[in-house]
Amino acid sequence: MTLPESTNSYAQGQFRPHGWRGLERDGDIAIFRSEGPYNLEMVQALKAARQANEDKYGPGGRRATITVVRNSLMMSPEALAAFEEYVLSLTVSGVRGAPVAWVVPQDVEGRDFMLPYFERMYVRANRPWRAFEDVDTAMEWIRSLLDAKPAAADPAA
């Protein structure tokens, strides 16, 4: 099921979000399409979109997340801090151990600079996380982890 909402539908505050994130589902896997660079308003819109989708559709049984990034992975320091708070809040709310794969091709701006920040976030959140260059390899890794353990809560991160 593809959800029509994206972070653009949940903009808040006085500034327009920079960056975009949309969601589709593939069974137990939430697949985000994301395009940066990102600012704080985009992360705030992400939080609002997640809550609205849960209110409207429920968690939907998703047990893993793949985020496919285009253009840029760069974030302002405020956006990075807010995104880390968001990731950690998911763990506190019951999302423990749900695997996360990011697909970030070599041509994405800031890839090598930003990926270590995200890896540390997910380690702190006790979530299996890896970065890949293509969706097929990311999907193989996610499916291998899902096949190896029982269902977890909705990760949506």
Secondary structure, DSSP 4 states (H G I P E B T S, - for coil): -EEEEEGGGG--SSS---SEEEEEEETTEEEEEEE--B-HHHHHHHHHHHHHHHHHH--TT--EEEEEEESB--B-HHHHHHHHHHHHHHHHTT--S--EEEE--TTSBTHHHHHHHHHHHHHHTT--EEEESSHHHHHHHHHHHHHHS--------
